[in-house]
Amino acid sequence: MQGVMLGQLNTLKHDIENDLIFNLEKQTIGSVVADFLSLAKVSIEEKNKDVAAVLASAAIEDALKRYALLNGLEISEKKMDEVVNAIKSVGLLKGPQASLLSAYVKTRNKAFHAEWDNLETPEVKSLISFTEEFILKNLS
């Protein structure tokens, strides 16, 4: 019995020392958010831009919040623009990626406030593509 427990503890120690537990958490998060994106892609292909916009907006907001938490940022009850600013302030987002996210905050607001006439299909497709890239780079 002691040998089994010692083996399990050694395995756990190895996983912690090699950052495997953190990587598993990132992969699980990325997978959940990717499901939203898959549905958004199907929706946009079926000409349902409004549905796609809501799903993609939820995906990017969730991905950003999880990314912030994984990097030790305190973002509880913060709005998406505040989360983006928190991530930018510690240098985790720079250059074009940071600028695009500011635009996607507006896209998210239009989607979540049902401003359908103000949403354009290319804008939603761009959000989907950006979110996919963000997940691949930061949460997988």
Sequence and secondary structure as in RCSB ss.txt:
>XXXX:A:sequence
MQGVMLGQLNTLKHDIENDLIFNLEKQTIGSVVADFLSLAKVSIEEKNKDVAAVLASAAIEDALKRYALLNGLEI
SEKKMDEVVNAIKSVGLLKGPQASLLSAYVKTRNKAFHAEWDNLETPEVKSLISFTEEFILKNLS
>XXXX:A:secstr
 HHHHHHHHHHHHHHHHTTHHHHHHHHHHHHHHHHHHHHHHHHHHTT HHHHHHHHHHHHHHHHHHHHHHTT   
TT  HHHHHHHHHHTTSS HHHHHHHHHHHHHHHHHHTT GGG  HHHHHHHHHHHHHHHHHH  
